[in-house]
Amino acid sequence: MTTSRSAQIWLLAGAALAGLAGPLAGPAAAEEPQRGGTAIVHMVSEQRVLNPALRASTGVYNITGKIMEPLIDKSYDGPVGVLATDWSSTEDGLHITVNLREGVNWHDGEPFTCDDVAFSAMELWKPLLNYSSTLQQYLESVDCTDPHTAVFNYSQPMPLDLFVAAMPDLGHPVPRHLYEGTDIMRNPHNTAPVGTGPFRFVEYKRGQYVIAERNDDYWRGAEYPYLDRIVWRFIPDKSAAAAAMEAGEIHESGTNSLSMADIERFSQMDGFDVGTRGYENNVAHSTVEFNHRNPILADLKVRQAIYHGLDIDYAIKTIMRGYAKPGRGPIPSTGGANYTDDVTTYAYDPELAKQMLDEAGYPAGPDGIRFRLRHRPAPWGEYTQLWAEYFAQAMGEIGIDVEILTNDAPGFLNGVYRDHDFDTANGWHQFRSDPAVSTMVWLRSGSPAGTPWSNQFGWKSDEMDRMIDEAQAELDPAERAADYHAIQAKAMEELPVIFAIEHPFISVTSKKLHNHHNNPRWISSSWYDLWIEH
């Protein structure tokens, strides 16, 4: 694949997506919101965890972001305080002070205070929350100088910009009085959350739905939220979900949860907004993940051969309908100064792939097969399954037999990240504002077994660990960017994971919904100002 061809594909996709994204700008500000009504949201799968302080995942945020709030969120104009009102740092980056909002109550009526933040940071964010365990590894303590002032103390510098960038996804407090002294991982509020948000949890019926209703004591005032209720329906069948959307039984389907053919079809229909707006904070990579415990896959030459066996441009055209571009390592092109394309690349060359597998000591047998792999695809939607099927097909062309192991979300998460019961896997990895927020945990060693979307691949590099730690603690933006360029280059040389395809997400939204997709992480945000025509 040549750079010019890749750039051309992305430009074509960008033009197409720009056409889709326009309608999601939302209604005119002069429209008078209507109160009441129920918004119904399509979910393609369930993770059986509804606590964003334990599991950083869009599937969790999509539901619980309306129930539990972070300290800081993100708008198109930059960071905005939610449970925090302002924040500052000492010059050395070792102490960050966060002033907390007063007059906020948990849904059970107890007041929200610094004790909740300190407990959450030390007992959940640092040791248990998947992406946060790497980010907060040097957090030593959180002092409460008064009920509404939290001071985060670090043994190594924490850049304030990084802390703020992390909080929308990795800064959801839990109510200390409901978690302290319990088995946190098995606490019943992990599936029946108590938060401070505009909606209160009502019911979770496995395999069917989650319901949340209006919080009449919401801190923003009696005006909000506009909706009476939100219902999230689990519909893994994409055709059934599309039919429900067309019939008006669903108002929102996000993160590419419908088939690409249906997404394109809805984009031509008058009653729907279709586009990528609202996902600017959540550009993703389609990945190939290796279990390095398998001695075959521990061989770098084998991993390089696998990459050469993948026609990324073909996958972009056929699976993603052109709405993507080739990946260049763990940081996407939307990563700003931290991104570089000056890295090793692997052109599609099946003959070279076969030669490299021969040289690695895996010649084709009489049946043409060199070795076999057990592959787990993430059940996040149509394209993750199609990507798995393409991967199996492409590997077959270079003599690698791939068995696809289908599973639901818990089966995938446990099989890959807890039980390590796979050879290869594919899913998506989301980039969330800064490399240290969500991405480096895929490369750094040390995350406990069972931590979703972390380095559970049996790959360890002391040099990479050191580089990641130094980049995270670097206070100078230019130096920090240079550090991440080096990390990106090393990741593309050693290929612990293949970040194969970079892509945005697409939503299909009924035009009955207003104020939708009005911030860069809308699918994960609180929807306090969302309203519906009725």
KOLVEXPA-679878 format. One record per residue (C-alpha): residue number from 1; residue in one letter; x, y, z. Coordinates in steps of 0.02 Angstrom, whole numbers, plus 50000, padded with zeros to 5 digits. Layout:
<recs>
REC     k   r      xx      yy      zz
REC   NUM   A       X       Y       Z
...
</recs>
This chain:
<recs>
REC     k   r      xx      yy      zz
REC     1   M   50000   50000   50000
REC     2   T   50070   50168   49953
REC     3   T   50053   50328   50050
REC     4   S   49967   50415   49905
REC     5   R   49838   50277   49887
REC     6   S   49803   50276   50074
REC     7   A   49786   50465   50078
REC     8   Q   49668   50458   49928
REC     9   I   49555   50332   50014
REC    10   W   49548   50439   50172
REC    11   L   49508   50595   50073
REC    12   L   49365   50507   49984
REC    13   A   49301   50440   50149
REC    14   G   49319   50610   50230
REC    15   A   49216   50689   50093
REC    16   A   49081   50557   50114
REC    17   L   49080   50574   50302
REC    18   A   49074   50763   50292
REC    19   G   48914   50743   50196
REC    20   L   48845   50628   50331
REC    21   A   48906   50732   50477
REC    22   G   48821   50894   50428
REC    23   P   48644   50853   50488
REC    24   L   48708   50808   50661
REC    25   A   48742   50991   50697
REC    26   G   48571   50986   50782
REC    27   P   48421   51101   50784
REC    28   A   48424   51290   50791
REC    29   A   48453   51361   50963
REC    30   A   48287   51456   50955
REC    31   E   48183   51295   50964
REC    32   E   48089   51276   51127
REC    33   P   48129   51109   51209
REC    34   Q   47982   50994   51245
REC    35   R   47978   50911   51416
REC    36   G   47942   50729   51447
REC    37   G   47947   50577   51336
REC    38   T   48058   50424   51321
REC    39   A   48213   50404   51214
REC    40   I   48247   50225   51159
REC    41   V   48427   50178   51118
REC    42   H   48493   50026   51024
REC    43   M   48632   49927   51105
REC    44   V   48709   49786   51003
REC    45   S   48783   49696   51154
REC    46   E   48791   49704   51343
REC    47   Q   48943   49691   51458
REC    48   R   48848   49655   51620
REC    49   V   48944   49792   51710
REC    50   L   48869   49967   51730
REC    51   N   49007   50050   51831
REC    52   P   49122   50166   51732
REC    53   A   49239   50176   51882
REC    54   L   49275   49990   51855
REC    55   R   49263   49972   51667
REC    56   A   49309   50108   51544
REC    57   S   49204   50061   51394
REC    58   T   49090   50153   51274
REC    59   G   48959   50017   51303
REC    60   V   48962   50062   51488
REC    61   Y   48969   50251   51462
REC    62   N   48825   50244   51337
REC    63   I   48712   50188   51480
REC    64   T   48790   50241   51644
REC    65   G   48854   50409   51582
REC    66   K   48676   50469   51606
REC    67   I   48672   50403   51786
REC    68   M   48850   50429   51850
REC    69   E   48945   50589   51810
REC    70   P   49132   50625   51793
REC    71   L   49228   50766   51875
REC    72   I   49259   50847   51705
REC    73   D   49181   50824   51533
REC    74   K   49226   50890   51362
REC    75   S   49136   51013   51249
REC    76   Y   49180   51076   51075
REC    77   D   49257   51226   51162
REC    78   G   49365   51122   51280
REC    79   P   49351   51045   51454
REC    80   V   49199   51088   51561
REC    81   G   49174   51056   51745
REC    82   V   49039   50935   51799
REC    83   L   49066   50873   51976
REC    84   A   49223   50981   51978
REC    85   T   49214   51169   51958
REC    86   D   49399   51210   51930
REC    87   W   49571   51132   51944
REC    88   S   49754   51184   51959
REC    89   S   49927   51108   51978
REC    90   T   50091   51146   52063
REC    91   E   50235   51188   51946
REC    92   D   50319   51021   51974
REC    93   G   50160   50925   51926
REC    94   L   50160   50827   52090
REC    95   H   50001   50901   52164
REC    96   I   49836   50936   52074
REC    97   T   49697   51025   52167
REC    98   V   49517   50998   52112
REC    99   N   49376   51104   52182
REC   100   L   49213   51006   52190
REC   101   R   49036   51064   52157
REC   102   E   48933   51098   52313
REC   103   G   48750   51054   52334
REC   104   V   48760   50890   52238
REC   105   N   48674   50734   52306
REC   106   W   48688   50552   52262
REC   107   H   48527   50474   52202
REC   108   D   48497   50399   52375
REC   109   G   48500   50575   52451
REC   110   E   48674   50570   52529
REC   111   P   48786   50722   52490
REC   112   F   48929   50708   52365
REC   113   T   49095   50759   52445
REC   114   C   49282   50743   52429
REC   115   D   49277   50580   52528
REC   116   D   49190   50500   52379
REC   117   V   49324   50562   52260
REC   118   A   49469   50509   52370
REC   119   F   49395   50336   52397
REC   120   S   49358   50313   52212
REC   121   A   49531   50367   52157
REC   122   M   49627   50258   52278
REC   123   E   49514   50105   52283
REC   124   L   49446   50097   52104
REC   125   W   49531   50214   51980
REC   126   K   49709   50168   52029
REC   127   P   49700   49979   52061
REC   128   L   49547   49919   51964
REC   129   L   49492   50032   51820
REC   130   N   49564   49960   51660
REC   131   Y   49640   50113   51575
REC   132   S   49667   50208   51736
REC   133   S   49781   50079   51817
REC   134   T   49926   50135   51707
REC   135   L   49878   50319   51709
REC   136   Q   49865   50329   51899
REC   137   Q   50007   50211   51945
REC   138   Y   50105   50354   52029
REC   139   L   49956   50424   52125
REC   140   E   50008   50416   52308
REC   141   S   49857   50489   52397
REC   142   V   49709   50607   52386
REC   143   D   49692   50732   52528
REC   144   C   49526   50813   52572
REC   145   T   49572   50984   52639
REC   146   D   49386   51019   52657
REC   147   P   49228   50928   52599
REC   148   H   49238   51005   52426
REC   149   T   49426   51013   52392
REC   150   A   49527   50862   52333
REC   151   V   49716   50866   52317
REC   152   F   49791   50727   52210
REC   153   N   49971   50688   52262
REC   154   Y   50091   50603   52141
REC   155   S   50266   50530   52160
REC   156   Q   50303   50574   51978
REC   157   P   50238   50725   51883
REC   158   M   50061   50717   51814
REC   159   P   50037   50848   51677
REC   160   L   49879   50946   51715
REC   161   D   49823   50936   51533
REC   162   L   49835   50746   51542
REC   163   F   49738   50739   51705
REC   164   V   49600   50847   51631
REC   165   A   49596   50746   51468
REC   166   A   49577   50585   51568
REC   167   M   49435   50639   51682
REC   168   P   49289   50627   51558
REC   169   D   49321   50440   51540
REC   170   L   49422   50396   51695
REC   171   G   49353   50514   51826
REC   172   H   49183   50447   51881
REC   173   P   49168   50444   52073
REC   174   V   49065   50310   52160
REC   175   P   48972   50339   52325
REC   176   R   49093   50290   52461
REC   177   H   48955   50246   52583
REC   178   L   48892   50109   52465
REC   179   Y   49063   50035   52422
REC   180   E   49177   50051   52574
REC   181   G   49198   49886   52665
REC   182   T   49123   49783   52523
REC   183   D   49196   49669   52391
REC   184   I   49208   49807   52262
REC   185   M   49212   49692   52110
REC   186   R   49052   49605   52169
REC   187   N   48961   49755   52239
REC   188   P   48778   49749   52181
REC   189   H   48786   49933   52130
REC   190   N   48902   49885   51987
REC   191   T   48744   49830   51897
REC   192   A   48621   49945   51987
REC   193   P   48720   50108   51990
REC   194   V   48691   50253   52107
REC   195   G   48755   50416   52037
REC   196   T   48729   50604   52035
REC   197   G   48671   50617   51855
REC   198   P   48512   50677   51772
REC   199   F   48438   50502   51767
REC   200   R   48414   50372   51906
REC   201   F   48438   50187   51876
REC   202   V   48274   50089   51879
REC   203   E   48297   49915   51806
REC   204   Y   48418   49803   51713
REC   205   K   48342   49649   51632
REC   206   R   48482   49544   51562
REC   207   G   48477   49520   51376
REC   208   Q   48331   49640   51355
REC   209   Y   48346   49818   51422
REC   210   V   48406   49946   51548
REC   211   I   48289   50084   51608
REC   212   A   48332   50250   51691
REC   213   E   48210   50387   51742
REC   214   R   48218   50573   51775
REC   215   N   48313   50630   51931
REC   216   D   48199   50763   52006
REC   217   D   48340   50819   52123
REC   218   Y   48468   50851   51986
REC   219   W   48596   50984   52033
REC   220   R   48578   51082   51870
REC   221   G   48403   51132   51927
REC   222   A   48222   51088   51897
REC   223   E   48237   51129   51710
REC   224   Y   48343   50974   51676
REC   225   P   48336   50841   51616
REC   226   Y   48204   50865   51482
REC   227   L   48169   50679   51457
REC   228   D   48066   50575   51578
REC   229   R   48152   50412   51537
REC   230   I   48287   50325   51434
REC   231   V   48273   50142   51383
REC   232   W   48423   50048   51312
REC   233   R   48369   49894   51213
REC   234   F   48491   49753   51179
REC   235   I   48463   49696   50999
REC   236   P   48611   49598   50929
REC   237   D   48521   49560   50765
REC   238   K   48566   49706   50652
REC   239   S   48420   49678   50533
REC   240   A   48297   49677   50678
REC   241   A   48375   49836   50748
REC   242   A   48364   49923   50578
REC   243   A   48181   49872   50563
REC   244   A   48146   49940   50738
REC   245   M   48234   50103   50695
REC   246   E   48133   50122   50535
REC   247   A   47971   50086   50630
REC   248   G   48010   50221   50758
REC   249   E   48035   50095   50900
REC   250   I   48216   50154   50922
REC   251   H   48279   50333   50915
REC   252   E   48468   50311   50919
REC   253   S   48593   50179   50860
REC   254   G   48775   50227   50881
REC   255   T   48953   50161   50862
REC   256   N   48919   50076   50695
REC   257   S   48795   49957   50776
REC   258   L   48692   49941   50616
REC   259   S   48758   49865   50456
REC   260   M   48852   49982   50343
REC   261   A   48722   49951   50208
REC   262   D   48583   50007   50325
REC   263   I   48685   50157   50384
REC   264   E   48701   50214   50204
REC   265   R   48516   50180   50174
REC   266   F   48461   50282   50325
REC   267   S   48572   50425   50268
REC   268   Q   48458   50443   50116
REC   269   M   48297   50446   50220
REC   270   D   48214   50607   50277
REC   271   G   48176   50555   50456
REC   272   F   48354   50521   50513
REC   273   D   48518   50609   50548
REC   274   V   48669   50503   50503
REC   275   G   48849   50552   50534
REC   276   T   49009   50553   50633
REC   277   R   48982   50712   50733
REC   278   G   48993   50682   50921
REC   279   Y   49133   50553   50907
REC   280   E   49283   50668   50888
REC   281   N   49349   50609   51057
REC   282   N   49330   50426   51011
REC   283   V   49418   50384   50848
REC   284   A   49454   50198   50847
REC   285   H   49571   50067   50776
REC   286   S   49519   49897   50714
REC   287   T   49650   49783   50789
REC   288   V   49732   49613   50776
REC   289   E   49785   49556   50949
REC   290   F   49915   49419   50974
REC   291   N   49935   49296   51118
REC   292   H   50123   49298   51134
REC   293   R   50115   49145   51248
REC   294   N   50098   49048   51086
REC   295   P   50281   49024   51033
REC   296   I   50233   49042   50850
REC   297   L   50160   49215   50878
REC   298   A   50303   49264   50994
REC   299   D   50412   49263   50837
REC   300   L   50419   49440   50767
REC   301   K   50446   49376   50590
REC   302   V   50279   49282   50601
REC   303   R   50188   49438   50658
REC   304   Q   50268   49539   50519
REC   305   A   50217   49405   50393
REC   306   I   50037   49412   50457
REC   307   Y   50036   49601   50431
REC   308   H   50104   49580   50253
REC   309   G   49963   49456   50223
REC   310   L   49828   49586   50259
REC   311   D   49763   49694   50116
REC   312   I   49712   49842   50223
REC   313   D   49652   49947   50076
REC   314   Y   49537   49806   50021
REC   315   A   49467   49788   50198
REC   316   I   49436   49975   50207
REC   317   K   49342   49976   50043
REC   318   T   49238   49819   50071
REC   319   I   49208   49815   50259
REC   320   M   49214   49999   50305
REC   321   R   49143   50064   50140
REC   322   G   49290   50184   50129
REC   323   Y   49255   50267   50297
REC   324   A   49428   50231   50366
REC   325   K   49616   50240   50334
REC   326   P   49764   50126   50370
REC   327   G   49827   50131   50548
REC   328   R   50003   50187   50590
REC   329   G   50020   50118   50764
REC   330   P   49933   50152   50930
REC   331   I   49904   50339   50904
REC   332   P   49782   50393   50767
REC   333   S   49804   50539   50649
REC   334   T   49681   50637   50757
REC   335   G   49808   50630   50900
REC   336   G   49878   50802   50858
REC   337   A   50062   50835   50894
REC   338   N   50079   50664   50977
REC   339   Y   50049   50575   50809
REC   340   T   50180   50535   50678
REC   341   D   50171   50439   50515
REC   342   D   50361   50418   50512
REC   343   V   50350   50233   50559
REC   344   T   50383   50062   50483
REC   345   T   50239   50005   50372
REC   346   Y   50193   49833   50303
REC   347   A   50133   49834   50123
REC   348   Y   50014   49698   50065
REC   349   D   50128   49565   49992
REC   350   P   50069   49385   50015
REC   351   E   50220   49312   49925
REC   352   L   50337   49403   50046
REC   353   A   50227   49342   50190
REC   354   K   50247   49161   50132
REC   355   Q   50435   49183   50114
REC   356   M   50448   49254   50290
REC   357   L   50347   49110   50363
REC   358   D   50462   48988   50273
REC   359   E   50613   49077   50347
REC   360   A   50534   49074   50520
REC   361   G   50525   48883   50509
REC   362   Y   50342   48861   50465
REC   363   P   50335   48789   50289
REC   364   A   50170   48736   50213
REC   365   G   50124   48554   50240
REC   366   P   50052   48436   50109
REC   367   D   49881   48513   50140
REC   368   G   49952   48688   50117
REC   369   I   49934   48730   50302
REC   370   R   50081   48798   50402
REC   371   F   49995   48809   50573
REC   372   R   49824   48841   50649
REC   373   L   49758   48986   50753
REC   374   R   49604   49005   50863
REC   375   H   49533   49179   50835
REC   376   R   49409   49275   50944
REC   377   P   49316   49422   50865
REC   378   A   49236   49553   50976
REC   379   P   49046   49554   50959
REC   380   W   49035   49744   50941
REC   381   G   48941   49749   50778
REC   382   E   48943   49695   50597
REC   383   Y   49114   49757   50550
REC   384   T   49208   49670   50690
REC   385   Q   49136   49504   50631
REC   386   L   49173   49546   50449
REC   387   W   49350   49596   50496
REC   388   A   49372   49425   50580
REC   389   E   49306   49336   50426
REC   390   Y   49423   49436   50315
REC   391   F   49569   49399   50431
REC   392   A   49534   49211   50419
REC   393   Q   49520   49222   50230
REC   394   A   49681   49322   50212
REC   395   M   49777   49205   50326
REC   396   G   49715   49056   50227
REC   397   E   49796   49130   50073
REC   398   I   49967   49123   50156
REC   399   G   49943   48951   50233
REC   400   I   49878   48992   50407
REC   401   D   49717   48904   50455
REC   402   V   49607   49013   50568
REC   403   E   49462   48947   50671
REC   404   I   49340   49086   50721
REC   405   L   49270   49068   50897
REC   406   T   49108   49165   50910
REC   407   N   49059   49232   51081
REC   408   D   48952   49361   51169
REC   409   A   49031   49513   51253
REC   410   P   49072   49429   51421
REC   411   G   49139   49277   51327
REC   412   F   49254   49386   51224
REC   413   L   49314   49492   51370
REC   414   N   49346   49341   51481
REC   415   G   49419   49234   51342
REC   416   V   49547   49365   51289
REC   417   Y   49583   49472   51442
REC   418   R   49553   49354   51589
REC   419   D   49578   49175   51531
REC   420   H   49696   49213   51385
REC   421   D   49605   49077   51289
REC   422   F   49647   49133   51112
REC   423   D   49786   49142   50985
REC   424   T   49728   49297   50894
REC   425   A   49582   49415   50922
REC   426   N   49508   49570   50844
REC   427   G   49402   49712   50907
REC   428   W   49421   49898   50915
REC   429   H   49529   50010   51022
REC   430   Q   49471   50188   51054
REC   431   F   49588   50335   51070
REC   432   R   49525   50455   51204
REC   433   S   49605   50627   51190
REC   434   D   49781   50582   51247
REC   435   P   49893   50428   51224
REC   436   A   49911   50404   51412
REC   437   V   49723   50399   51441
REC   438   S   49678   50238   51350
REC   439   T   49813   50185   51229
REC   440   M   49972   50151   51325
REC   441   V   49887   50021   51435
REC   442   W   49882   49912   51277
REC   443   L   50071   49912   51274
REC   444   R   50129   49930   51453
REC   445   S   50147   49773   51558
REC   446   G   50079   49752   51734
REC   447   S   49890   49760   51717
REC   448   P   49805   49623   51821
REC   449   A   49730   49476   51726
REC   450   G   49549   49511   51684
REC   451   T   49576   49697   51651
REC   452   P   49482   49729   51487
REC   453   W   49571   49816   51344
REC   454   S   49742   49807   51425
REC   455   N   49904   49716   51387
REC   456   Q   49847   49539   51423
REC   457   F   49945   49474   51275
REC   458   G   50096   49398   51364
REC   459   W   50207   49532   51287
REC   460   K   50328   49628   51397
REC   461   S   50460   49755   51352
REC   462   D   50556   49841   51492
REC   463   E   50609   49973   51368
REC   464   M   50430   50007   51313
REC   465   D   50373   50016   51496
REC   466   R   50509   50145   51531
REC   467   M   50466   50247   51376
REC   468   I   50281   50249   51422
REC   469   D   50316   50303   51601
REC   470   E   50434   50442   51546
REC   471   A   50312   50509   51415
REC   472   Q   50169   50513   51539
REC   473   A   50270   50613   51665
REC   474   E   50346   50736   51540
REC   475   L   50281   50913   51571
REC   476   D   50351   50993   51412
REC   477   P   50226   50965   51269
REC   478   A   50359   50959   51132
REC   479   E   50466   50834   51226
REC   480   R   50311   50732   51266
REC   481   A   50262   50727   51082
REC   482   A   50437   50667   51035
REC   483   D   50422   50530   51166
REC   484   Y   50259   50469   51090
REC   485   H   50332   50472   50915
REC   486   A   50467   50354   50978
REC   487   I   50337   50241   51061
REC   488   Q   50233   50237   50902
REC   489   A   50386   50191   50799
REC   490   K   50435   50053   50920
REC   491   A   50259   49982   50921
REC   492   M   50260   49973   50732
REC   493   E   50429   49886   50733
REC   494   E   50387   49755   50865
REC   495   L   50201   49733   50827
REC   496   P   50137   49676   50997
REC   497   V   49966   49724   50925
REC   498   I   49921   49772   50747
REC   499   F   49823   49935   50746
REC   500   A   49764   49897   50570
REC   501   I   49626   50019   50523
REC   502   E   49587   50192   50592
REC   503   H   49406   50244   50583
REC   504   P   49274   50359   50656
REC   505   F   49106   50297   50721
REC   506   I   48938   50333   50641
REC   507   S   48768   50358   50722
REC   508   V   48593   50344   50653
REC   509   T   48475   50458   50749
REC   510   S   48290   50494   50732
REC   511   K   48255   50676   50695
REC   512   K   48130   50670   50838
REC   513   L   48282   50688   50954
REC   514   H   48351   50864   50977
REC   515   N   48515   50927   51051
REC   516   H   48595   50762   51003
REC   517   H   48780   50742   50960
REC   518   N   48818   50916   51028
REC   519   N   48985   50873   51110
REC   520   P   49137   50771   51055
REC   521   R   49095   50622   51169
REC   522   W   48907   50634   51157
REC   523   I   48869   50448   51159
REC   524   S   48958   50439   51328
REC   525   S   48893   50603   51402
REC   526   S   48745   50636   51516
REC   527   W   48611   50692   51391
REC   528   Y   48540   50813   51520
REC   529   D   48487   50930   51378
REC   530   L   48423   50798   51256
REC   531   W   48238   50814   51213
REC   532   I   48113   50724   51103
REC   533   E   47966   50780   50999
REC   534   H   47805   50701   51058
</recs>
